[in-house]
Amino acid sequence: MQVKDLTTEELKALIRETVLEAIEAFLDDPNEGKEMRPEVKQQLLESRKRRANGERGIPAEEVAKRFGLTW
């Protein structure tokens, strides 16, 4: 069957299905079900604690400068 043979409703359904597949592929988490390394988890917990205490991280402008990026 070719697209020219589809009814308007069939074409809409095909487009809808294609868009949904694209969105699902985009939103799919490749790390789902994987364990986080303990050291990464610890770093994240420490970062969260510092943030809760009012400490700020490195400004984005500084990070960009370090990597030679224009911000």
PDB file of N, CA, C and O in Angstrom, chain B, residues numbered from 101:
ATOM      1  N   MET B 101       0.846  -1.173   0.000  1.00  0.00           N
ATOM      2  CA  MET B 101       0.000   0.000   0.000  1.00  0.00           C
ATOM      3  C   MET B 101       0.896   1.242   0.000  1.00  0.00           C
ATOM      4  O   MET B 101       1.947   1.243   0.640  1.00  0.00           O
ATOM      5  N   GLN B 102       0.500   2.266  -0.692  1.00  0.00           N
ATOM      6  CA  GLN B 102       1.231   3.519  -0.767  1.00  0.00           C
ATOM      7  C   GLN B 102       0.446   4.614  -0.057  1.00  0.00           C
ATOM      8  O   GLN B 102      -0.758   4.489   0.169  1.00  0.00           O
ATOM      9  N   VAL B 103       1.140   5.674   0.285  1.00  0.00           N
ATOM     10  CA  VAL B 103       0.511   6.781   0.992  1.00  0.00           C
ATOM     11  C   VAL B 103      -0.662   7.326   0.187  1.00  0.00           C
ATOM     12  O   VAL B 103      -1.688   7.699   0.755  1.00  0.00           O
ATOM     13  N   LYS B 104      -0.511   7.372  -1.127  1.00  0.00           N
ATOM     14  CA  LYS B 104      -1.585   7.917  -1.971  1.00  0.00           C
ATOM     15  C   LYS B 104      -2.863   7.088  -1.888  1.00  0.00           C
ATOM     16  O   LYS B 104      -3.938   7.570  -2.243  1.00  0.00           O
ATOM     17  N   ASP B 105      -2.753   5.856  -1.426  1.00  0.00           N
ATOM     18  CA  ASP B 105      -3.918   4.971  -1.313  1.00  0.00           C
ATOM     19  C   ASP B 105      -4.610   5.063   0.050  1.00  0.00           C
ATOM     20  O   ASP B 105      -5.669   4.467   0.244  1.00  0.00           O
ATOM     21  N   LEU B 106      -4.029   5.798   0.985  1.00  0.00           N
ATOM     22  CA  LEU B 106      -4.602   5.902   2.323  1.00  0.00           C
ATOM     23  C   LEU B 106      -5.741   6.914   2.353  1.00  0.00           C
ATOM     24  O   LEU B 106      -5.751   7.894   1.608  1.00  0.00           O
ATOM     25  N   THR B 107      -6.689   6.651   3.227  1.00  0.00           N
ATOM     26  CA  THR B 107      -7.744   7.632   3.467  1.00  0.00           C
ATOM     27  C   THR B 107      -7.162   8.720   4.363  1.00  0.00           C
ATOM     28  O   THR B 107      -6.075   8.557   4.918  1.00  0.00           O
ATOM     29  N   THR B 108      -7.870   9.808   4.502  1.00  0.00           N
ATOM     30  CA  THR B 108      -7.417  10.893   5.373  1.00  0.00           C
ATOM     31  C   THR B 108      -7.235  10.393   6.804  1.00  0.00           C
ATOM     32  O   THR B 108      -6.245  10.724   7.455  1.00  0.00           O
ATOM     33  N   GLU B 109      -8.179   9.605   7.290  1.00  0.00           N
ATOM     34  CA  GLU B 109      -8.087   9.074   8.658  1.00  0.00           C
ATOM     35  C   GLU B 109      -6.915   8.118   8.805  1.00  0.00           C
ATOM     36  O   GLU B 109      -6.234   8.141   9.830  1.00  0.00           O
ATOM     37  N   GLU B 110      -6.664   7.287   7.816  1.00  0.00           N
ATOM     38  CA  GLU B 110      -5.528   6.359   7.870  1.00  0.00           C
ATOM     39  C   GLU B 110      -4.212   7.126   7.867  1.00  0.00           C
ATOM     40  O   GLU B 110      -3.279   6.764   8.585  1.00  0.00           O
ATOM     41  N   LEU B 111      -4.133   8.187   7.061  1.00  0.00           N
ATOM     42  CA  LEU B 111      -2.924   9.000   7.018  1.00  0.00           C
ATOM     43  C   LEU B 111      -2.694   9.689   8.362  1.00  0.00           C
ATOM     44  O   LEU B 111      -1.567   9.733   8.857  1.00  0.00           O
ATOM     45  N   LYS B 112      -3.764  10.227   8.951  1.00  0.00           N
ATOM     46  CA  LYS B 112      -3.647  10.864  10.273  1.00  0.00           C
ATOM     47  C   LYS B 112      -3.170   9.854  11.310  1.00  0.00           C
ATOM     48  O   LYS B 112      -2.320  10.174  12.142  1.00  0.00           O
ATOM     49  N   ALA B 113      -3.698   8.659  11.268  1.00  0.00           N
ATOM     50  CA  ALA B 113      -3.301   7.621  12.219  1.00  0.00           C
ATOM     51  C   ALA B 113      -1.826   7.251  12.028  1.00  0.00           C
ATOM     52  O   ALA B 113      -1.104   7.047  13.004  1.00  0.00           O
ATOM     53  N   LEU B 114      -1.390   7.167  10.787  1.00  0.00           N
ATOM     54  CA  LEU B 114       0.006   6.855  10.491  1.00  0.00           C
ATOM     55  C   LEU B 114       0.925   7.961  11.011  1.00  0.00           C
ATOM     56  O   LEU B 114       1.958   7.681  11.619  1.00  0.00           O
ATOM     57  N   ILE B 115       0.548   9.202  10.771  1.00  0.00           N
ATOM     58  CA  ILE B 115       1.344  10.331  11.254  1.00  0.00           C
ATOM     59  C   ILE B 115       1.379  10.340  12.772  1.00  0.00           C
ATOM     60  O   ILE B 115       2.440  10.533  13.366  1.00  0.00           O
ATOM     61  N   ARG B 116       0.236  10.134  13.406  1.00  0.00           N
ATOM     62  CA  ARG B 116       0.152  10.106  14.872  1.00  0.00           C
ATOM     63  C   ARG B 116       1.072   9.024  15.438  1.00  0.00           C
ATOM     64  O   ARG B 116       1.810   9.268  16.392  1.00  0.00           O
ATOM     65  N   GLU B 117       1.026   7.843  14.854  1.00  0.00           N
ATOM     66  CA  GLU B 117       1.856   6.727  15.317  1.00  0.00           C
ATOM     67  C   GLU B 117       3.336   7.049  15.141  1.00  0.00           C
ATOM     68  O   GLU B 117       4.147   6.749  16.017  1.00  0.00           O
ATOM     69  N   THR B 118       3.686   7.655  14.020  1.00  0.00           N
ATOM     70  CA  THR B 118       5.079   8.012  13.755  1.00  0.00           C
ATOM     71  C   THR B 118       5.575   9.055  14.738  1.00  0.00           C
ATOM     72  O   THR B 118       6.693   8.947  15.243  1.00  0.00           O
ATOM     73  N   VAL B 119       4.765  10.057  15.014  1.00  0.00           N
ATOM     74  CA  VAL B 119       5.152  11.100  15.970  1.00  0.00           C
ATOM     75  C   VAL B 119       5.323  10.498  17.360  1.00  0.00           C
ATOM     76  O   VAL B 119       6.295  10.810  18.048  1.00  0.00           O
ATOM     77  N   LEU B 120       4.407   9.651  17.779  1.00  0.00           N
ATOM     78  CA  LEU B 120       4.519   9.015  19.097  1.00  0.00           C
ATOM     79  C   LEU B 120       5.784   8.169  19.208  1.00  0.00           C
ATOM     80  O   LEU B 120       6.451   8.187  20.242  1.00  0.00           O
ATOM     81  N   GLU B 121       6.117   7.435  18.159  1.00  0.00           N
ATOM     82  CA  GLU B 121       7.338   6.633  18.163  1.00  0.00           C
ATOM     83  C   GLU B 121       8.566   7.528  18.286  1.00  0.00           C
ATOM     84  O   GLU B 121       9.503   7.206  19.017  1.00  0.00           O
ATOM     85  N   ALA B 122       8.561   8.640  17.577  1.00  0.00           N
ATOM     86  CA  ALA B 122       9.695   9.571  17.639  1.00  0.00           C
ATOM     87  C   ALA B 122       9.830  10.163  19.034  1.00  0.00           C
ATOM     88  O   ALA B 122      10.938  10.266  19.559  1.00  0.00           O
ATOM     89  N   ILE B 123       8.725  10.550  19.634  1.00  0.00           N
ATOM     90  CA  ILE B 123       8.752  11.125  20.987  1.00  0.00           C
ATOM     91  C   ILE B 123       9.240  10.090  21.990  1.00  0.00           C
ATOM     92  O   ILE B 123      10.063  10.404  22.850  1.00  0.00           O
ATOM     93  N   GLU B 124       8.747   8.868  21.891  1.00  0.00           N
ATOM     94  CA  GLU B 124       9.178   7.815  22.815  1.00  0.00           C
ATOM     95  C   GLU B 124      10.671   7.543  22.683  1.00  0.00           C
ATOM     96  O   GLU B 124      11.357   7.341  23.685  1.00  0.00           O
ATOM     97  N   ALA B 125      11.174   7.537  21.458  1.00  0.00           N
ATOM     98  CA  ALA B 125      12.605   7.304  21.241  1.00  0.00           C
ATOM     99  C   ALA B 125      13.419   8.445  21.845  1.00  0.00           C
ATOM    100  O   ALA B 125      14.487   8.217  22.414  1.00  0.00           O
ATOM    101  N   PHE B 126      12.916   9.666  21.720  1.00  0.00           N
ATOM    102  CA  PHE B 126      13.612  10.834  22.252  1.00  0.00           C
ATOM    103  C   PHE B 126      13.620  10.817  23.773  1.00  0.00           C
ATOM    104  O   PHE B 126      14.624  11.183  24.385  1.00  0.00           O
ATOM    105  N   LEU B 127      12.533  10.402  24.389  1.00  0.00           N
ATOM    106  CA  LEU B 127      12.403  10.433  25.842  1.00  0.00           C
ATOM    107  C   LEU B 127      12.894   9.168  26.535  1.00  0.00           C
ATOM    108  O   LEU B 127      12.950   9.116  27.764  1.00  0.00           O
ATOM    109  N   ASP B 128      13.248   8.155  25.762  1.00  0.00           N
ATOM    110  CA  ASP B 128      13.697   6.892  26.333  1.00  0.00           C
ATOM    111  C   ASP B 128      14.975   7.108  27.140  1.00  0.00           C
ATOM    112  O   ASP B 128      15.898   7.779  26.678  1.00  0.00           O
ATOM    113  N   ASP B 129      15.029   6.548  28.328  1.00  0.00           N
ATOM    114  CA  ASP B 129      16.188   6.690  29.205  1.00  0.00           C
ATOM    115  C   ASP B 129      17.106   5.484  29.020  1.00  0.00           C
ATOM    116  O   ASP B 129      16.754   4.374  29.417  1.00  0.00           O
ATOM    117  N   PRO B 130      18.285   5.693  28.418  1.00  0.00           N
ATOM    118  CA  PRO B 130      19.198   4.567  28.190  1.00  0.00           C
ATOM    119  C   PRO B 130      19.768   3.995  29.481  1.00  0.00           C
ATOM    120  O   PRO B 130      20.326   2.897  29.478  1.00  0.00           O
ATOM    121  N   ASN B 131      19.634   4.723  30.582  1.00  0.00           N
ATOM    122  CA  ASN B 131      20.167   4.252  31.865  1.00  0.00           C
ATOM    123  C   ASN B 131      19.117   3.615  32.760  1.00  0.00           C
ATOM    124  O   ASN B 131      19.404   3.234  33.895  1.00  0.00           O
ATOM    125  N   GLU B 132      17.904   3.502  32.246  1.00  0.00           N
ATOM    126  CA  GLU B 132      16.828   2.922  33.049  1.00  0.00           C
ATOM    127  C   GLU B 132      17.183   1.502  33.475  1.00  0.00           C
ATOM    128  O   GLU B 132      17.587   0.673  32.660  1.00  0.00           O
ATOM    129  N   GLY B 133      17.023   1.244  34.765  1.00  0.00           N
ATOM    130  CA  GLY B 133      17.278  -0.093  35.295  1.00  0.00           C
ATOM    131  C   GLY B 133      18.729  -0.345  35.663  1.00  0.00           C
ATOM    132  O   GLY B 133      19.055  -1.405  36.198  1.00  0.00           O
ATOM    133  N   LYS B 134      19.605   0.611  35.386  1.00  0.00           N
ATOM    134  CA  LYS B 134      21.020   0.439  35.714  1.00  0.00           C
ATOM    135  C   LYS B 134      21.301   1.008  37.096  1.00  0.00           C
ATOM    136  O   LYS B 134      20.636   1.937  37.555  1.00  0.00           O
ATOM    137  N   GLU B 135      22.292   0.434  37.739  1.00  0.00           N
ATOM    138  CA  GLU B 135      22.696   0.887  39.060  1.00  0.00           C
ATOM    139  C   GLU B 135      23.667   2.057  38.924  1.00  0.00           C
ATOM    140  O   GLU B 135      24.490   2.100  38.010  1.00  0.00           O
ATOM    141  N   MET B 136      23.552   3.003  39.851  1.00  0.00           N
ATOM    142  CA  MET B 136      24.477   4.119  39.886  1.00  0.00           C
ATOM    143  C   MET B 136      25.702   3.702  40.701  1.00  0.00           C
ATOM    144  O   MET B 136      25.575   3.078  41.755  1.00  0.00           O
ATOM    145  N   ARG B 137      26.885   4.055  40.203  1.00  0.00           N
ATOM    146  CA  ARG B 137      28.106   3.733  40.949  1.00  0.00           C
ATOM    147  C   ARG B 137      28.064   4.452  42.297  1.00  0.00           C
ATOM    148  O   ARG B 137      27.620   5.598  42.366  1.00  0.00           O
ATOM    149  N   PRO B 138      28.514   3.803  43.357  1.00  0.00           N
ATOM    150  CA  PRO B 138      28.456   4.408  44.695  1.00  0.00           C
ATOM    151  C   PRO B 138      29.141   5.766  44.760  1.00  0.00           C
ATOM    152  O   PRO B 138      28.637   6.673  45.423  1.00  0.00           O
ATOM    153  N   GLU B 139      30.277   5.925  44.089  1.00  0.00           N
ATOM    154  CA  GLU B 139      30.992   7.204  44.159  1.00  0.00           C
ATOM    155  C   GLU B 139      30.214   8.328  43.470  1.00  0.00           C
ATOM    156  O   GLU B 139      30.287   9.480  43.898  1.00  0.00           O
ATOM    157  N   VAL B 140      29.481   8.008  42.423  1.00  0.00           N
ATOM    158  CA  VAL B 140      28.653   9.012  41.745  1.00  0.00           C
ATOM    159  C   VAL B 140      27.487   9.395  42.646  1.00  0.00           C
ATOM    160  O   VAL B 140      27.152  10.572  42.778  1.00  0.00           O
ATOM    161  N   LYS B 141      26.876   8.397  43.260  1.00  0.00           N
ATOM    162  CA  LYS B 141      25.770   8.666  44.176  1.00  0.00           C
ATOM    163  C   LYS B 141      26.238   9.547  45.326  1.00  0.00           C
ATOM    164  O   LYS B 141      25.539  10.482  45.716  1.00  0.00           O
ATOM    165  N   GLN B 142      27.416   9.256  45.871  1.00  0.00           N
ATOM    166  CA  GLN B 142      27.958  10.044  46.984  1.00  0.00           C
ATOM    167  C   GLN B 142      28.217  11.484  46.547  1.00  0.00           C
ATOM    168  O   GLN B 142      27.928  12.417  47.295  1.00  0.00           O
ATOM    169  N   GLN B 143      28.759  11.672  45.344  1.00  0.00           N
ATOM    170  CA  GLN B 143      29.020  13.028  44.844  1.00  0.00           C
ATOM    171  C   GLN B 143      27.717  13.814  44.697  1.00  0.00           C
ATOM    172  O   GLN B 143      27.658  14.997  45.030  1.00  0.00           O
ATOM    173  N   LEU B 144      26.692  13.158  44.206  1.00  0.00           N
ATOM    174  CA  LEU B 144      25.406  13.826  44.049  1.00  0.00           C
ATOM    175  C   LEU B 144      24.794  14.195  45.396  1.00  0.00           C
ATOM    176  O   LEU B 144      24.232  15.280  45.550  1.00  0.00           O
ATOM    177  N   LEU B 145      24.902  13.304  46.359  1.00  0.00           N
ATOM    178  CA  LEU B 145      24.383  13.594  47.692  1.00  0.00           C
ATOM    179  C   LEU B 145      25.130  14.761  48.341  1.00  0.00           C
ATOM    180  O   LEU B 145      24.524  15.614  48.987  1.00  0.00           O
ATOM    181  N   GLU B 146      26.450  14.787  48.162  1.00  0.00           N
ATOM    182  CA  GLU B 146      27.243  15.890  48.712  1.00  0.00           C
ATOM    183  C   GLU B 146      26.891  17.206  48.031  1.00  0.00           C
ATOM    184  O   GLU B 146      26.804  18.248  48.681  1.00  0.00           O
ATOM    185  N   SER B 147      26.690  17.153  46.723  1.00  0.00           N
ATOM    186  CA  SER B 147      26.309  18.349  45.973  1.00  0.00           C
ATOM    187  C   SER B 147      24.961  18.878  46.446  1.00  0.00           C
ATOM    188  O   SER B 147      24.780  20.084  46.613  1.00  0.00           O
ATOM    189  N   ARG B 148      24.023  17.970  46.659  1.00  0.00           N
ATOM    190  CA  ARG B 148      22.692  18.360  47.145  1.00  0.00           C
ATOM    191  C   ARG B 148      22.786  18.997  48.533  1.00  0.00           C
ATOM    192  O   ARG B 148      22.108  19.983  48.821  1.00  0.00           O
ATOM    193  N   LYS B 149      23.637  18.419  49.390  1.00  0.00           N
ATOM    194  CA  LYS B 149      23.808  18.952  50.741  1.00  0.00           C
ATOM    195  C   LYS B 149      24.416  20.359  50.691  1.00  0.00           C
ATOM    196  O   LYS B 149      23.967  21.258  51.402  1.00  0.00           O
ATOM    197  N   ARG B 150      25.449  20.546  49.842  1.00  0.00           N
ATOM    198  CA  ARG B 150      26.061  21.877  49.715  1.00  0.00           C
ATOM    199  C   ARG B 150      25.039  22.890  49.219  1.00  0.00           C
ATOM    200  O   ARG B 150      24.986  24.021  49.703  1.00  0.00           O
ATOM    201  N   ARG B 151      24.239  22.481  48.262  1.00  0.00           N
ATOM    202  CA  ARG B 151      23.215  23.364  47.689  1.00  0.00           C
ATOM    203  C   ARG B 151      22.177  23.742  48.762  1.00  0.00           C
ATOM    204  O   ARG B 151      21.749  24.894  48.843  1.00  0.00           O
ATOM    205  N   ALA B 152      21.782  22.758  49.581  1.00  0.00           N
ATOM    206  CA  ALA B 152      20.813  23.009  50.649  1.00  0.00           C
ATOM    207  C   ALA B 152      21.379  23.974  51.688  1.00  0.00           C
ATOM    208  O   ALA B 152      20.624  24.699  52.336  1.00  0.00           O
ATOM    209  N   ASN B 153      22.713  23.989  51.851  1.00  0.00           N
ATOM    210  CA  ASN B 153      23.374  24.889  52.790  1.00  0.00           C
ATOM    211  C   ASN B 153      23.664  26.249  52.168  1.00  0.00           C
ATOM    212  O   ASN B 153      24.309  27.093  52.791  1.00  0.00           O
ATOM    213  N   GLY B 154      23.195  26.461  50.952  1.00  0.00           N
ATOM    214  CA  GLY B 154      23.360  27.761  50.313  1.00  0.00           C
ATOM    215  C   GLY B 154      24.610  27.914  49.470  1.00  0.00           C
ATOM    216  O   GLY B 154      24.830  28.974  48.885  1.00  0.00           O
ATOM    217  N   GLU B 155      25.433  26.879  49.394  1.00  0.00           N
ATOM    218  CA  GLU B 155      26.640  26.966  48.566  1.00  0.00           C
ATOM    219  C   GLU B 155      26.262  26.855  47.094  1.00  0.00           C
ATOM    220  O   GLU B 155      25.351  26.118  46.715  1.00  0.00           O
ATOM    221  N   ARG B 156      26.978  27.597  46.292  1.00  0.00           N
ATOM    222  CA  ARG B 156      26.720  27.574  44.854  1.00  0.00           C
ATOM    223  C   ARG B 156      27.828  26.804  44.153  1.00  0.00           C
ATOM    224  O   ARG B 156      28.937  26.676  44.671  1.00  0.00           O
ATOM    225  N   GLY B 157      27.515  26.301  42.983  1.00  0.00           N
ATOM    226  CA  GLY B 157      28.504  25.598  42.172  1.00  0.00           C
ATOM    227  C   GLY B 157      29.319  26.576  41.349  1.00  0.00           C
ATOM    228  O   GLY B 157      29.338  27.775  41.629  1.00  0.00           O
ATOM    229  N   ILE B 158      29.986  26.065  40.343  1.00  0.00           N
ATOM    230  CA  ILE B 158      30.793  26.892  39.459  1.00  0.00           C
ATOM    231  C   ILE B 158      29.858  27.585  38.469  1.00  0.00           C
ATOM    232  O   ILE B 158      29.027  26.924  37.845  1.00  0.00           O
ATOM    233  N   PRO B 159      29.979  28.891  38.317  1.00  0.00           N
ATOM    234  CA  PRO B 159      29.122  29.598  37.363  1.00  0.00           C
ATOM    235  C   PRO B 159      29.322  29.064  35.943  1.00  0.00           C
ATOM    236  O   PRO B 159      30.434  28.702  35.557  1.00  0.00           O
ATOM    237  N   ALA B 160      28.244  29.020  35.178  1.00  0.00           N
ATOM    238  CA  ALA B 160      28.293  28.491  33.818  1.00  0.00           C
ATOM    239  C   ALA B 160      29.314  29.244  32.970  1.00  0.00           C
ATOM    240  O   ALA B 160      29.983  28.646  32.127  1.00  0.00           O
ATOM    241  N   GLU B 161      29.436  30.547  33.188  1.00  0.00           N
ATOM    242  CA  GLU B 161      30.396  31.343  32.424  1.00  0.00           C
ATOM    243  C   GLU B 161      31.825  30.855  32.651  1.00  0.00           C
ATOM    244  O   GLU B 161      32.628  30.807  31.720  1.00  0.00           O
ATOM    245  N   GLU B 162      32.134  30.493  33.904  1.00  0.00           N
ATOM    246  CA  GLU B 162      33.468  29.999  34.226  1.00  0.00           C
ATOM    247  C   GLU B 162      33.724  28.642  33.578  1.00  0.00           C
ATOM    248  O   GLU B 162      34.810  28.390  33.056  1.00  0.00           O
ATOM    249  N   VAL B 163      32.728  27.782  33.614  1.00  0.00           N
ATOM    250  CA  VAL B 163      32.863  26.468  32.977  1.00  0.00           C
ATOM    251  C   VAL B 163      33.100  26.645  31.478  1.00  0.00           C
ATOM    252  O   VAL B 163      33.966  25.991  30.898  1.00  0.00           O
ATOM    253  N   ALA B 164      32.327  27.532  30.860  1.00  0.00           N
ATOM    254  CA  ALA B 164      32.486  27.796  29.431  1.00  0.00           C
ATOM    255  C   ALA B 164      33.892  28.296  29.140  1.00  0.00           C
ATOM    256  O   ALA B 164      34.522  27.861  28.177  1.00  0.00           O
ATOM    257  N   LYS B 165      34.382  29.204  29.967  1.00  0.00           N
ATOM    258  CA  LYS B 165      35.727  29.761  29.778  1.00  0.00           C
ATOM    259  C   LYS B 165      36.776  28.666  29.870  1.00  0.00           C
ATOM    260  O   LYS B 165      37.702  28.623  29.061  1.00  0.00           O
ATOM    261  N   ARG B 166      36.638  27.771  30.859  1.00  0.00           N
ATOM    262  CA  ARG B 166      37.602  26.669  31.049  1.00  0.00           C
ATOM    263  C   ARG B 166      37.699  25.778  29.817  1.00  0.00           C
ATOM    264  O   ARG B 166      38.770  25.267  29.487  1.00  0.00           O
ATOM    265  N   PHE B 167      36.570  25.600  29.143  1.00  0.00           N
ATOM    266  CA  PHE B 167      36.533  24.727  27.970  1.00  0.00           C
ATOM    267  C   PHE B 167      36.636  25.491  26.661  1.00  0.00           C
ATOM    268  O   PHE B 167      36.462  24.919  25.585  1.00  0.00           O
ATOM    269  N   GLY B 168      36.919  26.783  26.755  1.00  0.00           N
ATOM    270  CA  GLY B 168      37.093  27.583  25.555  1.00  0.00           C
ATOM    271  C   GLY B 168      35.814  27.824  24.778  1.00  0.00           C
ATOM    272  O   GLY B 168      35.837  27.986  23.558  1.00  0.00           O
ATOM    273  N   LEU B 169      34.699  27.846  25.490  1.00  0.00           N
ATOM    274  CA  LEU B 169      33.406  28.052  24.840  1.00  0.00           C
ATOM    275  C   LEU B 169      32.972  29.489  24.995  1.00  0.00           C
ATOM    276  O   LEU B 169      33.314  30.150  25.976  1.00  0.00           O
ATOM    277  N   THR B 170      32.226  29.966  24.038  1.00  0.00           N
ATOM    278  CA  THR B 170      31.668  31.304  24.116  1.00  0.00           C
ATOM    279  C   THR B 170      30.313  31.223  24.786  1.00  0.00           C
ATOM    280  O   THR B 170      29.451  30.452  24.365  1.00  0.00           O
ATOM    281  N   TRP B 171      30.124  32.015  25.824  1.00  0.00           N
ATOM    282  CA  TRP B 171      28.873  31.947  26.572  1.00  0.00           C
ATOM    283  C   TRP B 171      28.035  33.142  26.290  1.00  0.00           C
ATOM    284  O   TRP B 171      26.936  33.267  26.830  1.00  0.00           O
TER     285      TRP B 171
END
